[in-house]
Amino acid sequence: MADKCYLGVDLGAESGRVMAGLFDGKTIRLEEMHRFSNGATSLGGSLRWNVLNLWSDIKRGLAVAAERYGDGIASVGVDTWGVDYVLLSKTNEILGQPFHYRDDRNIGMMEYAFSKVSREDIFAATGVQFIVFNTLYQLIATQKQHPELLDAADALLMMPDFFHWCLSGERSSEFTEATTSQCLDAATGDWSFDLLNKFDIPTNIFQPAVSPGTKIGALRDDLAAETGLKRIDVVAPASHDTGSAVAAVPTRNTGKPNWAYISSGTWSLVGVEVKPAILSPDVLKENFTNEGGVDGTYRLLKNIMGLWLVQQCKRAFERRGENYDYAQLAQMASKAPAFRSIVNPDDPRFLNPSDMTEAIQTVCKESGQPEPETPGQFVRCALESLALKYDVVIQTAERLTGQSVEVIHIVGGGCQNQLLNQLTANACGKPVVTGPIEATVLGNLLVQARASGDLGSLQDIRDVVRASSEMVDYEPTQSEAWTHAKERFQALLSNA
């Protein structure tokens, strides 16, 4: 078949891009149309997303794609991070500047929620991991602090759904993104209206959930004219970026629970693919989450702080005039002493510190360990700690499912960190396969290809990814030092 072009808008917490996928029926080739920065904007003592700037950059990328590929473009779809949302009025005005999930307004909201509804009942209604910035707690914060916004709201659109509305004019709520909110019932696939009512959150603002691959509508007339595109289909991919990334894991074993994944980036999403959701007391106890996937699958996973630790250390170094790229930091870490200091990556003090290096030093000092001093020591501490946490999470996933993991797939930008990949293999005692780096946008584009009829199944998607991507294998090496490090790490978790 002649190449067919699909456009993927992929928005991350630090950057976004518009990518074209050229699909020939067997392999897909990526071309970047436009890349742009993203991040929190400080406004009046709060953290917000500048969605208008993002929309301007998306349109720029669409215009580049139109000029390059014209009538060969079949559709466009958006994926983003989870939990954040935009409120629209009845006349489609944006109500307030959308909050960033790291904003301090969420502090204390989870505890307030438990004073009204137990953890057990919230989990039974949603199946989702308890994290302070889940949409549920953000909405509770809005209800307590800015009730006029909810009073005026006619629609809540999760972040990718908002941009799908910008593209098509149609309001929708894509399933995988909706599951990150802790407002959707994991058993029924519908919103947990009984739970929302207990917090006086208006239920009329929630849109019916649609499956990945749903054609939402056609491109707006005015947008087609502005960008030079024809009125192509707007398709909801797996709109949560991790949902798209896991759809693009190049396994041959879809439907077999013998593999785990790590979607590695600012956050590390570590887990296994299951069907249906698992809502057992043990899943609640371990604070795992059931996030939606393609074809009715669920991602039973744990959300770990991830390479945010390294990113924020890098920024701290830069403020002190020490400028290193990530490759240099990894090289320095490889030469630093092993297991000098380890931390729990999910310590709440690492969520949004003013200086990550100071936060790590404080945590190490409190646990009686030497404080990192050099860039290599800080990064080594972060990477070894992540690898040790991956091991704990994967072992827990094996126990929760009763299935052994034989191989770990690492996808996303973080799989370029060769040191972390090898540390992960060593810590977990399992072979690691890394790649593709562009898993998220590949999953986005290939779900669109499936929606157009060019692919038939989730395994077909993964076969295309495997045929189109370069992968690297890492074999584990074991040592007595790892055994001691795991014992130290378990002691840290027990004392938390």
N, C-alpha and C positions, 0 to 999 in steps of 0.2 A: 504494500500500500504506500501511497505517497505520504510524506511526513504530514502529520496533523499537529497543529500547535494548540497547546493549552497554556493558560496564564495562571500562575500561582502568586498570590500576595501573601508573603510570609513575614509576620510582624513578631519580633522578639522584644525582650525587655530593654535591650541596648541598641538594637538596630532593626531595620526592616528592608525588604527588597521586593521588587517585582521580577519574577523569573518566568521565562518561557521554557516549556518542555516540548521538544520536537520528537514525536512518537512515530516509529515506522512499523509498528505492529509487533516488534520483538524487543527492541531496545528504545530507551529514551535518552535524549541528549539535552542538557541544560544550557541556557544562555541567560546571563543577567541583563535585564533591561535598565534597572535603576536601583541603586542602593542608597540608603539614607539613615541618619542617626535617630535614635529614640531614647527615651529615658524620662525620669521624673522631673517635673517642673515645680519649683517651690513657689507657692502663691499664698500669701497671707498666713504663713505658718503651717501650711498643709502641703501635701504632695499630690500633684495632679498629672493627668495625661493630656498632652496637647493634641487632641484628635483632629483638629482642623489642619495643623501642620502635616500630620500623617496623611490625611486625605489629599492634600495638595501634592505630596510626594507620590502617592499611589497614582494619581491622575497623570503625573509626569511619566511614570513608568508605563502606564497604559498607552500613552501617546507614542512613546518610543516603540513599543511593541506593534502598534498599528502601522507605523511607518515602515517597520521592518518586515512584518509578516501579513499585514492586510487581511484579505479574505480567507487566509488559511487558518485564522484563529477560530477555535470552536467554542471556548468557554473560559470563564474566569472564576476563581474561588479564593477564599481568604481563610488563613489560619492565624491564630494568635495565642498568647499565654491565656491562662484560665482566670477565673474568679471575678475579674473586673467588668464593669457594665456602664451603659449610658442610659439615662432616662429621657424619654420623649413625651412631650405634651400631646394633646389631641390634635393639634395643628402641626405636629412634628418639629416643634422647637426643642432644642437641647436644653435640659433643665440642669443648670450648674455645670461647672467644669469637672469632668469625671475624675474620681479619686483614684490614686495609685494604691495598690494593695499594701505597700509598706507604710502608709500614713498612720500616724499615731492614734487616730480616732478609734482604731479597732481595739486598742488596749482595754482590757477588762470586759469586753463585750461577750466573750465566750463564757466567762464566769457568770455574767449576768444571765445569759441564756440558760445555764444549768440551774439557776435559781428558780426558773419557771418550768423548764422541761429537762428531764434527766438525760445524761449522756446516752444511756441505754435506749431511751425512746427516740432521741435524735438519730442515733445510728440505725435503729430499726426502720426508721422512716426514710433514710437516705443512703446508708451504707458507705458513708464518706469519712475519711480521716479528719480528725479534729486539728485544724490549724487556725490561728487567730484571724487570718485575713480571708477565710472563706466568705463567699458572697452573703451567706446567711448572717454572719456577724457584721459585715459591712452594712447590710440593710437594717439590722437592729440599731447600729450606730446612727444611721441616717434617720431612723424613726425617732430616736431619742434627741438628736442634736439638730436635725434639719427636717422636721416633720412636714413643713410646707412643700418640700420637693416631692415627697410621696403623695401628698394630697393633690398636687397638680399633675402627677404622672399618669399617662395613659398607656405607656409601654416601657418595659425593661428589656433592653437588648444587650446581651453579653457582647463583649468587644468585637468578635468576628461577625456576629449578627448585625451590629451597627454598621459595619462597613459593607456587608451584603445589602443592607437597606440603602446606604449611600449609592451603591452600584445599581440597584434594581427598583428601589422605591417600595419593596415588599418587606414587611415585618415577619421575622421567623425566629426560631430558636433551635439551633442545631444540637443534636443529642449529645455528642461527646463533650462539647463545651458546657452544656447545661449540667452534666454530671459533676463538674468541678465545683458547682455552686453550693452544695449541701442543701439544696432546695428541691431536688428531684428525687422521686421515689425509685430506688434501684430495682424494686420488684416489679413495678407496673410500667415504668418508663414515662410516667406522667408527673406533673408537679405535686409536691407534698402539701396540698392545700390545707389539710388539717393542722400540720405543723406550722405553716406560715400564719394561719389564723391565730394561733396561740401567742404569736409575737405582734399581732396587729399589723402585719405586713399586708398591704392590699394585694389580693390574688388576681385581680383583673388585669394587672400589668404584665403578667407572664404569657408568652406566646406558646402555642402548641409546639411540642418538640418534633423535629423532622430528622430522618435518618441521614447518615452520610451518603452523599451521592444524589440528594434531592435537587432537582432543578427548581430553584426559587422563583425565577422569572427571567426576563430579558433585560439587557442593559437599558437604562433610561435613555430616552430620545435625546435629551440635552447633553448627556454625557457622551453618547455616541458621536454627536456633532462636534463636541469640544475636543475629543481625543482622536477622532478619525476612525474609530472602530465601527464596525457594523453592530447591529443589535444582537450581540452574542448572548448565549445562555449564561446566567449567573448560577453556579452550582455550589451547594454547600459541600465541601469535602469533610473529612474528619477535622472539624474546625479548631479543636484544641490541638495545639502544636504537638503535644505528646501523642495524641491519638493518631495524627498523620505519621509521626515518626515511627510508631510501633507498627502501623500498617505497612511500612517500608522496611521492616526487619527482614533481611534476606534469608530467612529460614526455609527449609524444605518441609518443615514439620508443622504446618498450620493444623490446628486441631489436636496436636499432641503436646502434652504439658511437660516436655523434657528439656525445655530451654527457657532461659530468662533473658531479660533485656535491661540495659541501662541506657536511657536517653540522657546523654551527658552534655550539659551546658551550664548556664548560670545556676540552674537547678539540676539535680540528678534524680530522675524518676526510675526507680528500681523495682522490678516486679516480674510477674508471669501473666500470661494470657489465659483467661478462664471463661467458661460459659456454663451456667449463668453466673450472676454475681454471688459471692459468698458472704453471707450475713451472720456468720456464727459468732458466739460470744468470744471465741479466741481471736477472731479478726478485730473485734472491738477492743479487746484487751491489748492487742499489739498495735493498735491505732493504724491499721492498714486502711486503704481506701479502695473502693470499687468505682473506677472511672470507665465510661463507655468507650467502646471501640467499634470497629467495622463488623458488619454481619452479626450483630447481637452479641459480640464478645465483650468481655470486661477486662480491664487492666487492674488486676489485684496488685497494688503497688504501695510503696512508701515514697513520700516526697522528702528528699534529703537536700540540705543546703547547697551542695554542689560546688562548682568552680567559682561561685560568688566569693568564696573565701580568698581564692587567689586573685580574682579581679580586684577586690577591695584592698588586698595587700599591695598590689601593683599601684593603685591610686595613692595609697599612703606613701609608698616609696617616691612616687613622682612629686608629691607635695614637699618631700625633703630634698628634691633635686636629683634623685637617683632614677634615671630613666632606662628601663629595660623592656624589651619585648617579651612575649610569652615563651618563645624558644630559648632566650637567654635565661629566663627564670627557671625553666625546666632543666637546663643544663647545670645551673648552679645547684639546684635541688638534688640532682643526681650525684653530685660530689659531696653533699652535706652528710653528716653522720646519720645513720639509720636509727630510727626509733628513739631519738634523743628526747623528743616531746611529742605527745599525741593528745588530741582533744576530741570531744564529741562534736562533730560538725553541726549538730542541730541544737547546740546551746543557744537559748533565746538571745543571748548577748551578741550573737553574730548576725542577727536578722538585719539590723541597720545601724551599726555603730558609727560614730564619728571618725574613728580610726581603727581599722581592723587589726593592725599590728598590736596596738595597745590592748584591744580586747583579747587577743590570743595570749599575750603575755600575762594578763590578769588571770585568765583561766588556768594557764600552766602553773603560775605561782600558787594559786589556791590549791591545786592538786599536788603540790610538792615536787614539781618537775622543773628542770632548768628552763628559763625563758628563752625563746628564740631571739637571736640578736642580728643575724645576717639575713639578707634576702633569701639565700639558699635554705637556711634553717626554717624560715617562716613557711616557704612553699613546700619544703619536705614534710613539715608538720601537717600542713593542710592535705597534701596528697596521700600520705600514709593513713591519716585519719579517715579520709574518704574511703580508701580501699578496705580498711577494717570495718567501716560501717556497712559497706556493700556486702561483705561476708555475713555480717549479722542478719541483714535484711533478707538475703537469699536463703540462708538457713531457715529463717522464720517462714518464708514463703513455702519452702519445701514441707515444713511441718503443717502449715495451714491447709495445703492441698493434698498432702500425702503422696506427693510425686517428687522424684529426684531430678534435679537439674543436671544435665550432662554438659551443656555448653552455655556460655554467656555471650550475648551479642551486645556490643557497645556501638551506638549510633549517635549521630549529631556532631556538632563542632568539637565537643570535648574529646572525641576519639582521636583527634590529632595529637593529644598529649601521650606520647609513647611511654613515658615514665609511669603515668597513672595506669595505663593499660597493663603494663607488666606487673605493677604493684597489685592490681586487681586480680590478675591471674594467680599471683603468689598467695594473696590473702585468702582467696576463695578456694584455692586448690583445684581449679577447673580451667579448661581451655577457654580462651577469650578470642572471639572473632570481632574485629573492628571494621566499621564501614557499613553503609555509606555516611560520609560527612554530611551530605545534603538530604538526610533521611526525611526531614519534615516536609520540605518542598516536594520531594519525590512522591511521598504519600499523598500530599495534596493533589498533585497533577494526575497521578494514576487513578485516584478515586474519580476524578473528572473524566478520565478516559473510559473508565468502567461505566460511568453514567451515560456516556455517549454510545455505549454498546461495543467499544473496541476491546474490552476485557470482560471476563465472565465471573471471576471469583477473587477472593482475597489471596488465595495461593497464586493465581495468575499475576496479581500485582507484585507479589514477592518474587516470582520467577523473573519478571521484567527487571526488578531492582537488581537481582543477583547478576543477570546478564549484562547490566549497564554499569556496574560499579566495581571499583577496586576494593578488595578486602585484605586485611592483614591478620594473621594468626599469631597468638601469643600462648606459649605453653607454660604451665606453672612450674616454679621451682620452690621446693620446700626447705625450710631450715629451722633450727631450734630457736633462732631469733624471732621468727614469726609466731611460734608457739607462745613465747613469753610476751610478745606484743599483744596477742589476742587476750591473754590473761589480764594484762594491764588495762586493755580497752574495756573488757567486761567489768572490771572493778570500777572504772570511771562511769560506765552506764549505771551500775548498781548504786553508786553514790550520788547520782544526779537527783 
